[in-house]
Amino acid sequence: MNITKENVDALNAVVKVDIVADDYQAKVTEVLTDYRKKADIPGFRKGHVPMGMIKKQYGKSVMIDEVNKLIQDSLNKFLTEEKLDILGNPLPRVNENFNWDADTFTFEFELGLAPEFDVDLSAKNKIKQYNIVATDELIDEEVKNIQTRYGKMSALEEATEHSNVTGTFINEEAGINKKSTFLVNDLKGKKNEKKVIGAKIGDVIELGTKKLFEDDHKLQHILGVEHDVIHDLDVTVMLTVEDITKTEPADLDKELFDKLFVDGSVSTVTELREKIKEDAEKQFEQQGDQQLLNAVQEYLIENTKFDLPADFLKKWLATAGEKELTAEEAAAEYEKSEKGLRYQLIESKIMKDNDIKLDYKELVDYAKGFIRQQMAQFGNMNPEEKELDDIAGRILQNQDEAQKLQGQLISQKLLAFFKENINFKTKEVTYEEFIKEVYK
């Protein structure tokens, strides 16, 4: 057997595999001998069927099967030994004159080669990093929410300006179906307040989402929609009133603090406000980090120039899925996936050049941390290590879940790397300002 590679250009190559009978005959004979031992044909004792009959019945199909196995194994070995960085999978060239009765076989495969390029991380002040701070107004609002949650509640027959209304907001076209509770005087505008004040349980009220509440964050929470759509959301929702109550706010005293923080870490209003600020800014940091990672990705895709073997990739996409695509469908799929492919190549290059690695132990520890957070939400603050190991092991046996966690951990590693190696333009903003700038 002989395997050779010919470069068409910097991004495309053809591998030719020449096979002769000596390359596969011994394996074919072995398989046919095994068939003969097991063959159960009338007129012959088991294991004594003439080999000529076995060859006539099964010889060609066995030979084709063994040649295909040999091609696949040899091609994979060749690509590994030659250290070829390919995109997609090798594509066999169709030979209209191919003959399985010939003495020798020649197979050709098209390869799409990964481009060579450098990544420039000297993006000084070109990428914006947001430092999101919790304002006094936000802290005031959270203190008020805490007092309401732990306050004394009583039922009302109809809604008043200071009552809490619980109901389900529905707009099927916008995918809104969310049960929420809100304070009537949190509604923006007298027109909306008038629609709700006086309402009784069972009433259905029509409300417009545009500027329904003073801030979009509250509206996003109440309607259960994503950040990136809330600002442009302008639809009508039907609110079905299910409960009306009035709450006498809880006093900000030791009894309340002990309910909130059983470890005794908060004993004054000042300490409560500091804790609220700390927790809020920790959540904001996670959102800021995600935005920063997105911004870096966009910058690198835009500013890292290289060509791709586009024609090859379109041909590969046409046959890669369960359903074969037309040339037009494959071209459209390539357009949709090109940006993601470019970032995958950039990401791999950065990780390789900077020795950023991910081992299995790190993945297990990351999975255990994720599990620990989930269990804490259900009150299990100190799970046993063996329990965490067992759950993590089961999760990582699921390929989809393992890939998802691996992607998250790689993103964390890359974000830490970017923060150390890129000079960002830092801007301090409130959460509302961040939302307006990022999702405008």
C-alpha positions, -999 to 999 in steps of 0.1 A, spaced: 0 0 0 12 35 -8 -2 68 5 9 102 -9 -3 137 -4 -4 165 -30 -10 201 -20 -35 219 -43 -28 252 -25 -22 264 11 -57 253 22 -65 222 0 -48 189 -6 -55 155 -21 -44 122 -5 -40 92 -28 -42 57 -14 -30 28 -37 -39 -7 -25 -28 -41 -40 -41 -76 -32 -13 -84 -7 -25 -55 15 -59 -71 22 -58 -108 11 -47 -123 43 -75 -106 63 -101 -116 37 -89 -153 39 -91 -152 77 -127 -139 76 -138 -164 49 -122 -192 69 -142 -182 99 -174 -180 77 -166 -216 65 -164 -229 101 -198 -214 109 -216 -219 76 -247 -242 78 -256 -252 42 -278 -281 34 -259 -311 20 -227 -303 39 -216 -309 74 -210 -278 94 -175 -266 89 -169 -287 58 -185 -264 31 -160 -261 2 -140 -229 4 -148 -223 -33 -185 -221 -25 -178 -197 4 -156 -175 -18 -183 -174 -45 -210 -164 -21 -192 -141 3 -158 -133 -12 -165 -100 -30 -185 -85 -2 -158 -95 24 -131 -81 2 -149 -47 -2 -155 -45 35 -119 -52 44 -106 -28 18 -128 0 32 -116 -8 68 -80 -7 55 -85 26 38 -101 42 69 -74 29 93 -45 38 70 -59 73 62 -63 81 99 -28 68 107 -14 89 78 -31 121 90 -18 115 125 17 107 115 19 136 91 4 159 118 -21 173 93 -45 199 109 -76 194 88 -111 209 89 -141 186 86 -134 151 74 -116 138 42 -140 137 12 -137 108 -12 -134 117 -48 -159 98 -71 -142 77 -98 -168 68 -124 -145 41 -138 -138 24 -105 -138 -14 -108 -138 -38 -78 -126 -66 -101 -93 -49 -108 -60 -61 -93 -52 -28 -77 -73 0 -63 -67 37 -61 -87 60 -39 -84 98 -36 -96 120 -8 -99 158 -7 -86 175 25 -94 210 38 -64 223 57 -65 246 87 -49 280 79 -18 293 95 -21 327 112 -11 347 142 -33 362 169 -26 398 180 -37 405 216 -24 441 217 -59 456 215 -50 484 239 -82 503 249 -101 489 219 -123 465 240 -146 479 267 -147 462 301 -176 472 324 -173 475 362 -209 474 373 -216 489 406 -247 487 429 -263 521 434 -279 534 466 -312 533 448 -308 496 440 -298 488 476 -328 508 488 -350 488 466 -336 455 478 -340 465 514 -376 474 507 -381 440 489 -367 422 520 -390 440 543 -419 431 521 -409 394 518 -407 391 556 -436 415 564 -470 406 577 -494 399 548 -532 403 547 -557 396 519 -576 423 501 -608 421 481 -596 446 455 -563 461 444 -552 494 459 -523 517 451 -501 500 478 -513 464 473 -494 434 459 -510 418 429 -502 382 419 -512 371 384 -502 355 352 -490 376 323 -497 360 289 -488 368 253 -485 336 233 -468 352 202 -441 367 224 -437 335 243 -448 351 276 -465 330 302 -453 340 336 -468 341 371 -454 371 390 -462 394 419 -458 431 417 -466 462 438 -493 483 421 -475 516 426 -444 502 409 -463 504 377 -452 533 355 -478 560 347 -512 567 361 -529 551 331 -515 516 340 -522 521 377 -558 530 370 -563 498 350 -551 477 380 -565 497 410 -600 483 418 -593 450 401 -606 418 418 -595 382 417 -604 366 384 -603 399 365 -583 400 332 -565 432 325 -549 443 292 -515 460 296 -489 472 272 -453 461 279 -437 493 267 -425 512 298 -448 491 320 -424 495 349 -398 522 357 -368 500 349 -364 472 323 -347 449 348 -380 447 368 -400 442 336 -376 415 325 -380 396 358 -418 399 359 -424 388 323 -396 362 323 -380 373 290 -343 377 280 -321 408 285 -316 412 248 -353 415 238 -367 434 268 -357 469 255 -376 465 222 -405 446 236 -437 464 227 -467 440 229 -499 436 248 -501 412 276 -532 398 294 -529 398 332 -552 374 350 -554 385 387 -550 355 410 -543 371 444 -544 405 461 -526 413 493 -512 441 514 -480 438 533 -469 455 565 -431 458 560 -410 440 586 -389 461 609 -351 462 603 -342 447 636 -322 418 650 -351 393 645 -351 400 608 -313 399 605 -312 366 622 -337 352 598 -317 364 569 -282 354 581 -283 325 606 -245 328 610 -249 362 627 -228 380 601 -253 409 599 -265 427 629 -271 463 617 -287 481 587 -253 493 576 -240 457 575 -272 446 556 -267 472 530 -230 462 526 -240 426 522 -266 435 496 -241 456 477 -215 428 478 -239 401 466 -254 423 438 -219 433 424 -209 396 425 -238 388 402 -231 419 381 -195 407 377 -207 375 361 -228 393 336 -199 418 329 -175 389 324 -198 372 299 -201 405 280 -163 410 281 -158 374 267 -183 381 239 -165 414 231 -131 398 230 -144 371 207 -160 396 183 -127 416 183 -106 386 176 -128 374 148 -129 408 132 -91 415 136 -76 380 130 -74 377 92 -71 343 75 -87 324 46 -107 292 49 -111 264 23 -146 276 18 -155 254 -13 -142 223 5 -162 231 37 -194 237 17 -190 203 0 -183 187 34 -213 203 50 -235 190 22 -228 154 33 -219 158 70 -254 156 85 -280 130 86 -297 146 56 -278 155 25 -280 192 16 -282 209 -18 -254 231 -28 -275 262 -20 -284 248 15 -248 239 22 -237 274 12 -263 289 35 -251 266 64 -215 277 58 -225 313 60 -242 306 94 -213 286 108 -183 305 94 -179 330 123 -181 301 149 -155 281 130 -132 311 128 -134 316 166 -128 279 172 -96 281 152 -85 313 170 -94 298 204 -74 266 196 -44 287 185 -44 308 217 -46 277 239 -18 260 220 5 290 218 0 298 255 -1 262 269 -37 266 282 -47 230 290 -77 213 305 -73 179 323 -99 156 335 -94 163 372 -101 200 366 -133 191 348 -144 169 377 -136 196 402 -155 221 381 -185 198 378 -184 192 416 -185 230 422 -215 233 399 -232 205 418 -224 220 451 -241 253 441 -272 234 429 -274 215 462 -270 246 483 -301 261 466 -320 232 481 -305 236 516 -278 210 514 -248 232 524 -223 205 532 -226 175 509 -202 146 514 -172 144 490 -182 109 479 -217 120 470 -202 149 449 -178 124 432 -206 100 423 -229 127 409 -200 143 389 -191 109 375 -226 102 363 -229 137 347 -196 134 329 -206 100 314 -232 120 295 -213 133 264 -235 163 259 -233 174 296 -195 168 296 -190 189 265 -212 217 280 -192 218 312 -159 215 293 -169 245 272 -178 266 303 -144 257 319 -124 266 288 -143 299 287 -133 306 323 -96 298 315 -96 320 284 -113 349 302 -87 348 329 -60 347 302 -76 377 284 -78 397 316 -41 392 321 -29 398 286 -52 424 270 -54 461 280 -91 470 282 -109 503 284 -126 501 318 -159 519 324 -178 520 357 -215 519 352 -247 511 370 -266 480 361 -292 500 342 -265 519 322 -248 485 315 -280 471 301 -286 501 279 -251 501 265 -248 464 259 -283 455 247 -293 488 230 
